[in-house]
Amino acid sequence: MKILVLGAGAVGGYFGGRLAQAGADVTFLVRPARAALMAEHGLRVASPLGDLRMPVKCVTQDKLAPGYELAILTAKAYDLDSAIEAVAPGIAPGGAVLPLLNGMAHLDALDARFGKPRVLGGVAYIASTLAPDGEIRHLNDVHRIAFGARDPQQEDVCKALAAEFAGANVQAIHSADITQAMWDKWVFLATLAAMTCLMRGQVGDILNSAAGERLTLALLAETSAVARAEGRPVADKVLENYRGQFMQKGSSFAASMLRDTESGARAESAHILDALFALAQRHGQAAPLLEIACTHMQVYAARRARETAAQ
């Protein structure tokens, strides 16, 4: 299988790198500066589950040619339109797209551009970051990816991708219900992002406050209620696992959205928080904590835009 990975950042670089390490035919679509850096130093991953240093194939937009059977998208939601246009010229006729974005709203745009039979479902579970020197730094021992068919026509490409991942140093799951997996993660991530961004702290910091535990559990109840109203209830055992993670004293766990806001970067809160709150409103559900989190991030975005314009 000929695979194109958009970018070589914290998510795409990690999972694409693990595929390449296992011998898969992977090419990274990158900007010229990133291509030059990787030509000199290769793809570099520092991970508690095994470091990776190897040369990989890269292509820049001006050199991209069609023929890729699968394109893996790991862009931030606010870059989705440009990501679609970037990979489209490289996808072979009938080729598939695997988005590893958070939430669900991106599926409409991808279906409209490529057709639903060509757009798989996917979820990435990893805490990683791209360091200034170009090294991908894996921050814990979780490196899981799930993918699956949203249309019966996609089963063959899913089986082929599962075969590519079979020898890779990563936990890969060919999911029988990828849509549910995507909803499950959305509920978890929206809760984590809302709480850590609102409170400007890690899970352990939040639990050290008087109301941190109560507010976290209340927010989890709000987000999971939306999934239930959408006909995608999160299983009790999954919710119990989430509660365990959110109630872990001393935990350094935090959403990447918090890292983005603390560094003054753009955050994809509209795709993760605003979209979920919009669904709560559609169902007439009260979600006051989620609404406060949405407002908090909207204010951050407005302030960031104002300060950027003034520079």
Secondary structure, 3 states (H helix, E strand, C coil): CEEEEECCCCCHHHHHHHHHHCCCEEEEECCHHHHHHHHHHCEEEECCCCCEEECCEEECHHHCCCCEEEEEECCCHHHHHHHHHHHHHHEEEEEEEEECCCCCCHHHHHHHHHCHHHECEEEEEEEEEECCCCCEEEEEEEEEEEEECCCHHHHHHHHHHHHHHCCCCCEEEECCCHHHHHHHHHHHHHHHHHHHHHHCCCHHHHHCCCCHHHHHHHHHHHHHHHHHHCCCCCCHHHHHHHHHHHCCCCCCCCCHHHHHHHCCCCCCHHHHHHHHHHHHHHCCCCCHHHHHHHHHHHHHHHHHHHHHHHC
